[in-house]
């Protein structure tokens, strides 16, 4: 074969190959576009999930802060009540201790003839004072027990806002009580009334 025929055949092959090549790229383009669209959709979905997670983390930290603040309020109220209880008990003890001392000061001194009667009277008075002290302490403990207070009395502002038709969210913001706690208080009040 002559060299010019080989060159012509190779040229024809190159032209045929060049003609077929663009068709392959066109056939592959729709599949490639589909992959790119899926990747962009997945990226968008992952971005949304990440934003939702960030919002959820922020809300959990806010709830933790609210719970910590509520716990601190409850602890301070508990300490205040404990101090008041201790003060009341101390006042009762001071009153009980002061009253036997006053009685013994007012007693007239007796002669040596009535010494045995004096000792007997002193022991009877001491026992009576001790019994009176125990009785006063027991009654003070009974008095110190908190009276059952109605929920509506404790949360008057909350029930006033509820009666005005305010939403639980508005009541929560205005009173500083969490929304779930507001709902619970309202439910407990309904049970208390029935």
Buried (B, 14 or more C-beta within 10 A) or exposed (E): EEEEEEEEEEEEEEEEEEEEEEEEEEEEEEEEEEEEEEEEEEEEEEEEEEEEEEEEEEEEEEEEEBEEEBEEEEEEEEEEEEEEEEEBBEEBBEEBEEEBEEEEEEEEEEEEEEEEEBEEEEEEBEEEBEEEBEEBBEEBEEEEEEEEEEBBEEBEEBBEBBEEEBEBEBBBEEBEBBBEBBEEBBEEBEEEEE
